[in-house]
């Protein structure tokens, strides 16, 4: 019996096509995830940032 | 200083001069480092350590084990997800450093060793995909063969030569990648973490 968490890869990959560009759904989701992580890393506050300030720092 | 110093003495002097302990193992960082965007380099390193550890385990036990036993499936999955995270963290690290123009302030060698690590990782990852010893690796290696032949690389690297691919993946490439990563980290420590453009100017 298959576990509900198992993903069957026993079929051709799903592809998304935009004109001449084609990308598999798996690769596109990884690219989108990386862009989301990058954006969050830029704007999310870093914990305890006051503790990291050091003597001699320009800020 | 003695005029006739031995080569070991010269290496020691040069090493101590270029790599001061305070630079190699700093206990303070500038305030601008307190940002999530500065976390992805060390996250890539952490994923690399997991890759090496799980890879060593897979090397000890072999394909029959990782295809059939539950522990083998688990360690194989740890190796796969470590490489997925390794590349995700490395790409986010690359984007962050690119938009920060991280080659500023005599950090060009740091940038170049990072690029070398990225390209070596791609080759190492590729050789890993073609030694999974399943239908996926068979498909990838047979398709890649034509591409490599078209580029003229087929004379040196035959993707259907499993023995060559295994040795590249578990021996040569991890050593080369490990050396580049160590070099990159030493350069980061020597030159310091790049400041944001509004702080560093240039």
Contacts between the chains, C-beta under 8 A, distances in Angstrom:
chain1	res1	chain2	res2	distance
A	30	B	84	7.7
A	30	B	88	6.9
A	33	B	88	7.0
A	34	B	88	5.6
A	34	B	91	5.5
A	34	B	92	5.8
A	34	B	95	7.9
A	37	B	88	7.1
A	37	B	92	5.5
A	38	B	37	7.9
A	38	B	92	5.0
A	38	B	95	5.4
A	38	B	96	7.1
A	40	B	36	7.1
A	41	B	35	7.5
A	41	B	36	3.9
A	41	B	37	4.6
A	41	B	39	7.2
A	41	B	40	7.0
A	41	B	92	6.7
A	41	B	96	7.1
A	42	B	35	8.0
A	42	B	36	7.5
A	42	B	37	5.9
A	44	B	36	5.5
A	46	B	34	4.8
A	46	B	35	5.3
A	46	B	36	5.8
A	48	B	34	7.8
A	49	B	31	7.7
A	49	B	34	4.1
A	49	B	35	7.9
A	52	B	29	6.6
A	52	B	31	6.4
A	52	B	33	6.8
A	52	B	34	3.9
A	53	B	31	4.4
A	53	B	34	7.5
A	54	B	28	4.4
A	54	B	29	7.0
A	54	B	30	6.7
A	54	B	31	6.7
A	55	B	28	7.9
A	57	B	30	5.2
A	57	B	31	4.5
A	58	B	30	7.5
A	58	B	31	7.8
A	58	B	199	6.1
A	59	B	30	7.9
A	59	B	31	4.4
A	59	B	32	6.8
A	59	B	199	7.4
